């Protein structure tokens, strides 16, 4: 781990909808109140930065989630959101439940 990583750990938090996800990442990512709360806005935010001093001060974003709810594998919204992460600069890590 380096100082250039922004790690957002949502494990243990129930994330059933995209709105739950926006609520969960808004504060740790420093998203402004006017953030669009949609997939296009998230894509622009994590790919180009410039929307948040928190994002701008980190080179890498890593979001940890549990494999349930939105990320349970069968939800189209979860798949679409996961597809926005590039796996390098922006990573979504889905953890199986014990």
Secondary structure as GFF3:
##gff-version 3
##sequence-region A 1 98
A	DSSP	beta_strand	5	9	.	.	.	ID=ss1
A	DSSP	alpha_helix	18	29	.	.	.	ID=ss2
A	DSSP	alpha_helix	39	48	.	.	.	ID=ss3
A	DSSP	alpha_helix	53	56	.	.	.	ID=ss4
A	DSSP	beta_strand	60	66	.	.	.	ID=ss5
A	DSSP	three_ten_helix	69	71	.	.	.	ID=ss6
A	DSSP	alpha_helix	76	84	.	.	.	ID=ss7
A	DSSP	beta_strand	90	95	.	.	.	ID=ss8
###
